[in-house]
Amino acid sequence: MGSGVEYAAHMAGSRSVVMGRPREFDVDEALERAMRVFWERGYEGVSLTDLTKAMGITKPSLYAAFGDKKELFRKALERYTEGPADYGTRALEEPTARGVAEAILRGAVRTTTRPGGPAGCLGVQALASSEAGRPAHDMLVEWRNSWALRLEERFQRAVDEGDLPRDADPRRLARYVMTVTFGIAVQAAGGLGRDELQDIADMALECWLPNGVRRTHTEPSG
């Protein structure tokens, strides 16, 4: 046998090999599969067993790589935002406010009706109502509010640059576009087809004039 120093060095090397051993699964692919499961069935509709089966990993591997179910959902939502839902970020770069609204609505139609993909939007499908689903609910409220704020800021810039009239209300416009966008997702999840959803998007855009948004004021009766 070697000396104590040699033995200690040998054991340290062995631990390094064990600790540095690469995972036996593709983390990126596993997260993609988890995102799809959440997208298809929501947060409360899947168990850890469902997730590990779909991801092709064990529960210890899930915890080690992603944390608990809540943290896995957070990562899946981030992946969804940067992947299938990245049309929102790209839409903000359109040169006009109307172009922004059109890109968001058309992007929502495409994403919620992808051939071979889950219908609807992960942000709608994963809404949870029970106390157990509160973490997902709170994350999605924050996610939606963040998007509404980014859209409001973009419309405010359009007002400042003269693309929208001075009396346009950026917050009101942002809420309008977001409401129609998520409405499209709900209808897609309910089975409405791409052509019908695109018709809804087109009808919403008919309210948009070249110099802003048509406002109708109705006098109260009586």
Secondary structure, DSSP 8 states (H G I E B T S, - for coil): ---HHHHHHHHHHHHHHHHT---SS-HHHHHHHHHHHHHHH-STT--HHHHHHHHT--HHHHHHHH-SHHHHHHHHHHHHHHTTTTHHHHHTTSSSHHHHHHHHHHHHHHHHT-TTS-SS-HHHHT---SGGGHHHHHHHHHHHHHHHHHHHHHHHHHHHTTSS-TT--HHHHHHHHHHHHHHHHHHHHTT--HHHHHHHHHHHHTTEETTEE---------
